[in-house]
Amino acid sequence: MSFPTKEERALCWGARDKFWACLDQHKIENDTSKDSPCAQFRKMYEQSCSAQWVKHFDRRRSYLQFKEKVEKHGYEPLNEEKYK
């Protein structure tokens, strides 16, 4: 696998940003279905980025959403007695 050029990286990141903006606009966490209002952006994103990058960015979005939720609402520690 060759490293993408500056233009290819910019195209990938732009497609990712448009897809994420669509998800945010429609208040969708992460939807990859073909019926999604963001399906066209997802397709462009997958065509513009390598599969490894798509996987990485999808995980990053999930992590950032989790982090935001914890920062806003806190977290509930596990009840260790329940799991003994």
C-alpha positions as a Markdown table, in Angstrom:
| # | Residue | x | y | z |
|---|---|---|---|---|
| 1 | Met | 0.0 | 0.0 | 0.0 |
| 2 | Ser | 1.4 | 3.4 | -1.0 |
| 3 | Phe | 0.9 | 6.4 | 1.2 |
| 4 | Pro | -1.8 | 8.7 | -0.1 |
| 5 | Thr | -0.8 | 12.1 | -1.6 |
| 6 | Lys | -1.7 | 15.4 | 0.0 |
| 7 | Glu | -4.6 | 15.8 | -2.4 |
| 8 | Glu | -5.9 | 12.3 | -1.7 |
| 9 | Arg | -5.7 | 12.9 | 2.1 |
| 10 | Ala | -7.5 | 16.2 | 1.7 |
| 11 | Leu | -10.3 | 14.5 | -0.4 |
| 12 | Cys | -10.7 | 11.8 | 2.2 |
| 13 | Trp | -10.8 | 14.2 | 5.1 |
| 14 | Gly | -13.3 | 16.4 | 3.3 |
| 15 | Ala | -15.6 | 13.4 | 2.5 |
| 16 | Arg | -15.3 | 12.3 | 6.2 |
| 17 | Asp | -16.2 | 15.8 | 7.4 |
| 18 | Lys | -19.2 | 16.0 | 5.2 |
| 19 | Phe | -20.5 | 12.6 | 6.3 |
| 20 | Trp | -20.0 | 13.4 | 10.0 |
| 21 | Ala | -21.7 | 16.8 | 9.5 |
| 22 | Cys | -24.7 | 15.0 | 7.9 |
| 23 | Leu | -24.9 | 12.6 | 10.8 |
| 24 | Asp | -24.7 | 15.5 | 13.3 |
| 25 | Gln | -27.4 | 17.4 | 11.4 |
| 26 | His | -29.8 | 14.5 | 11.5 |
| 27 | Lys | -28.7 | 13.5 | 15.1 |
| 28 | Ile | -27.6 | 10.1 | 14.0 |
| 29 | Glu | -24.8 | 8.4 | 16.0 |
| 30 | Asn | -23.3 | 6.3 | 13.3 |
| 31 | Asp | -25.5 | 4.9 | 10.5 |
| 32 | Thr | -24.1 | 2.9 | 7.6 |
| 33 | Ser | -27.5 | 1.7 | 6.2 |
| 34 | Lys | -28.4 | 2.4 | 2.6 |
| 35 | Asp | -31.7 | 4.0 | 3.7 |
| 36 | Ser | -30.0 | 6.6 | 5.8 |
| 37 | Pro | -30.3 | 10.3 | 4.8 |
| 38 | Cys | -26.5 | 10.3 | 4.8 |
| 39 | Ala | -26.0 | 7.3 | 2.6 |
| 40 | Gln | -24.7 | 9.3 | -0.3 |
| 41 | Phe | -22.1 | 11.0 | 1.9 |
| 42 | Arg | -21.1 | 7.6 | 3.4 |
| 43 | Lys | -20.6 | 6.2 | -0.1 |
| 44 | Met | -18.4 | 9.2 | -1.1 |
| 45 | Tyr | -16.5 | 8.8 | 2.2 |
| 46 | Glu | -15.8 | 5.1 | 1.6 |
| 47 | Gln | -14.7 | 5.8 | -2.0 |
| 48 | Ser | -12.4 | 8.6 | -1.0 |
| 49 | Cys | -10.6 | 6.8 | 1.9 |
| 50 | Ser | -8.9 | 3.5 | 2.3 |
| 51 | Ala | -10.8 | 0.9 | 4.2 |
| 52 | Gln | -8.3 | 1.1 | 7.1 |
| 53 | Trp | -8.9 | 4.9 | 7.3 |
| 54 | Val | -12.7 | 4.5 | 7.3 |
| 55 | Lys | -12.4 | 1.9 | 10.1 |
| 56 | His | -10.1 | 4.2 | 12.1 |
| 57 | Phe | -12.3 | 7.3 | 11.6 |
| 58 | Asp | -15.5 | 5.4 | 12.5 |
| 59 | Arg | -13.9 | 4.2 | 15.7 |
| 60 | Arg | -12.7 | 7.7 | 16.4 |
| 61 | Arg | -16.2 | 9.2 | 16.0 |
| 62 | Ser | -17.6 | 6.6 | 18.4 |
| 63 | Tyr | -14.9 | 7.4 | 20.9 |
| 64 | Leu | -15.4 | 11.2 | 20.6 |
| 65 | Gln | -19.2 | 10.7 | 21.1 |
| 66 | Phe | -18.6 | 8.5 | 24.2 |
| 67 | Lys | -16.1 | 11.1 | 25.6 |
| 68 | Glu | -18.6 | 13.9 | 25.0 |
| 69 | Lys | -21.3 | 12.0 | 26.8 |
| 70 | Val | -19.1 | 11.2 | 29.8 |
| 71 | Glu | -18.0 | 14.9 | 30.0 |
| 72 | Lys | -21.6 | 16.2 | 29.9 |
| 73 | His | -23.4 | 13.6 | 32.0 |
| 74 | Gly | -20.6 | 11.9 | 34.0 |
| 75 | Tyr | -20.3 | 8.2 | 34.4 |
| 76 | Glu | -21.7 | 5.5 | 36.6 |
| 77 | Pro | -19.1 | 3.4 | 38.2 |
| 78 | Leu | -19.7 | -0.3 | 38.0 |
| 79 | Asn | -21.4 | -2.0 | 40.9 |
| 80 | Glu | -18.7 | -4.6 | 41.6 |
| 81 | Glu | -21.0 | -6.5 | 44.0 |
| 82 | Lys | -23.3 | -7.2 | 41.1 |
| 83 | Tyr | -20.6 | -8.9 | 39.1 |
| 84 | Lys | -19.1 | -11.1 | 41.8 |
